Amino acid sequence: MTRRNWLCALAPPLALAEDWTPLFDGASLNGWKPAPFPGQGPVTLRDSNIILGKGDRMTGIVLTRPFPTVDYELRFEAARLEGNDFFAGLIFPIQNAFCSWICGGWDGSTVGLSNLDGFDASENETSLARDFVQGRWYRFQLTVTKDRLRASIDGATIIDLDVRRHEFSLRFDDTDLARPLGFASYGTVGGLRQIAWRRTG
């Protein structure tokens, strides 16, 4: 697959509804900065997409503006462009803690939260296996309220938790470098676009 074909979507990006606020303008990294991960790969812009280049471990970006810790929804589109590990790791706040939503980790297909009740995405109740087609763009959405956490891929809910019954944390110490909100890939080239959020309460 050529680099040009990397960035060709199978479907056009979704248009934002009026109540969604963009976090990425498609033209610059305004409001973001590369996360200072050890061994970080390059972060570039190409064809209105953020490209997380392959690093020794994680490559990512972190939001430089304030972000709520509860009662919000976040949505974005992502694609694995090269490699076989997670391409869309979302680091997010949840009340007084932080967690990550890993998509395509371990064997390239593991999806889940890291960590939930001290267990990573390959070991807790949110863990599932899903194949991701190289170069295809997927739509992700996360909802965090006082009572629930919900996550969906391409409109299908895959996580629905009562947050009052669980503890949330981050798996890697250096993942803290992507707080309060960030994205990461692991030894993999990932693409991001159409990042937006809205309040739910």
Secondary structure, DSSP 8 states (H G I E B T S, - for coil): --HHHHT--SS------TT-EES--SS--TTEEE---TT---EEEETTEEEE---SSEEEEEE-S---SSSEEEEEEEEEEESSS-S-EEEEEETTEEEEEEEEETTTTEEEEE-BTTB-TTTSTT-EE----TT--EEEEEEE-SSEEEEEETTEEEEEEEGGG--B--SSGGGGGG-SSEEEEESSEEEEEEEEEEE--
